[in-house]
Amino acid sequence: MSEPHRFRLIACEIMFREISLCAARSRSIVDTTFLPKGLHDMGERKMSARLQEEIDRVDTAGTEAVLLGYGLCNNGIRGVHARLPLVVPRAHDCITLLMGSKEKYAAYFPANPGTYFKSPGWIEREGDPNQNADSITTQLGMNRTYEEYVEKYGEENARYLMDMLGGWLKNYRKLVYIDTHTGDFPAYKQQTQDEARQRGWEYEEIDGSLDLLQRLLDGDWSPADFLVIPPGRTAGPTFDEAIIGAA
């Protein structure tokens, strides 16, 4: 019997349950590092720098490849590179990873604009980006109160800023719970349903899939679904159906 593969996986903590289950099922030996969900809130440059820092820590001895449990994530993986082959799912973000394929993602989004997603990991790892000094919301001043805006900019400007900075929620009208079947969490579904009702949004539950994550950990990297970046090259967006390319 052949020796199992050994990989180092660096992934977002919102997929802790899903990735742990995939690792338990896999014949591969997967050494895993989970990074905080708040990394997404820091912007492209800070996120990629934090990922690169973790990639650079990987001990190349006995490790065949570095796996990323991330999608493109608003270009948050742009520029990352490794001394080993670096394997990235062809995915826009973690929603693709939780849905199980970029095709399912591509079919769902045009038919359901204005959708916000939750999963067990999103709920369990939920944090307030306004409490993170490095987050975009804090850097832009989106965590300030109306009174603070009045003091700094005057009442009329304060009303305008509050309306503009809080307006991102107006783009949403649906809240979707992705059930990846890594456990039974009726309370999470109810919490998501209650939030949708409070916001006046539609609520839907959809089945997720572990297929993409399982194949990532198993070393089953079809070119259609995964990009294997050789040492010396970096990850970046392709702006087409391939999503991610090597520069």
C-alpha positions, -999 to 999 in steps of 0.1 A, spaced: 0 0 0 14 34 -10 23 60 17 -3 87 24 2 122 11 12 148 37 -1 184 32 -2 216 52 -36 232 50 -42 269 59 -79 277 61 -105 301 74 -119 291 108 -155 293 96 -150 259 79 -135 243 110 -163 216 113 -163 208 76 -126 206 72 -122 186 103 -147 160 90 -129 159 56 -96 154 73 -109 126 93 -122 109 62 -91 114 41 -62 90 37 -39 121 35 -21 134 65 -33 170 68 -16 194 92 -40 222 96 -38 259 106 -70 278 110 -69 316 107 -95 340 122 -126 348 102 -118 385 107 -91 383 81 -117 389 55 -125 423 70 -89 436 68 -87 443 30 -67 427 3 -32 438 13 -34 429 50 -51 396 43 -26 385 17 3 396 40 -12 375 69 -16 345 47 19 348 33 33 350 69 16 317 76 27 301 44 63 311 51 62 292 84 55 259 67 83 233 72 90 220 37 106 188 51 81 159 45 54 182 32 43 177 -4 21 208 -9 5 238 8 -33 238 5 -54 270 9 -89 267 24 -98 300 8 -112 312 -25 -102 344 -42 -118 363 -13 -120 398 -27 -84 393 -40 -72 385 -5 -50 358 -18 -35 379 -46 3 376 -46 7 347 -22 33 321 -30 51 291 -15 83 272 -16 62 241 -23 33 236 -47 4 258 -36 -30 244 -42 -60 267 -44 -97 258 -51 -111 278 -81 -136 296 -60 -147 332 -55 -150 329 -17 -159 304 10 -195 303 -2 -183 283 -32 -164 260 -9 -195 254 13 -217 249 -17 -193 224 -32 -186 238 -67 -181 270 -86 -209 258 -110 -234 257 -82 -223 291 -70 -225 305 -106 -260 291 -110 -273 304 -77 -260 340 -76 -276 354 -108 -310 339 -98 -308 352 -62 -293 387 -61 -291 405 -28 -284 373 -8 -265 371 25 -253 337 37 -248 320 70 -235 286 80 -227 269 113 -191 283 111 -203 318 103 -226 318 133 -201 302 157 -172 325 146 -192 356 143 -173 387 154 -179 424 152 -155 439 126 -160 473 142 -140 460 172 -110 451 150 -86 481 146 -74 466 112 -108 461 97 -121 481 67 -151 493 87 -128 508 115 -104 523 90 -132 541 72 -148 552 104 -179 530 100 -178 521 136 -184 556 149 -217 567 165 -240 594 151 -229 617 180 -192 613 170 -200 622 134 -220 653 145 -190 664 167 -166 660 139 -185 669 107 -217 687 118 -253 675 120 -262 676 83 -230 657 72 -235 633 101 -269 623 88 -256 618 53 -226 597 65 -248 575 86 -272 569 57 -244 561 32 -222 539 55 -252 520 67 -267 516 33 -249 484 23 -277 464 41 -302 479 17 -287 458 -11 -298 426 6 -333 410 7 -326 374 14 -308 354 41 -297 318 33 -285 292 57 -261 267 41 -265 233 57 -233 212 51 -247 184 73 -217 183 96 -240 183 125 -276 190 135 -280 226 146 -317 236 146 -310 265 169 -287 280 142 -314 276 116 -339 293 139 -315 321 147 -310 328 110 -347 326 103 -354 350 131 -328 375 118 -343 373 83 -378 380 98 -365 410 118 -349 425 87 -379 418 65 -359 395 43 -367 362 27 -353 331 44 -341 299 26 -321 268 36 -299 251 10 -278 220 11 -241 225 10 -215 199 -1 -181 189 12 -171 176 -23 -147 204 -31 -131 205 3 -128 167 4 -110 166 -29 -87 194 -18 -75 173 12 -74 141 -7 -51 154 -34 -77 150 -61 -69 182 -79 -86 183 -112 -74 214 -132 -111 225 -137 -116 229 -100 -81 235 -85 -51 256 -94 -17 241 -85 8 270 -83 44 260 -87 71 275 -65 82 309 -78 48 319 -91 20 338 -73 -18 336 -71 -40 362 -87 -74 367 -103 -81 358 -139 -114 377 -143 -129 348 -162 -144 314 -154 -111 300 -142 -113 326 -113 -77 321 -101 -45 320 -120 -7 318 -115 13 350 -123 
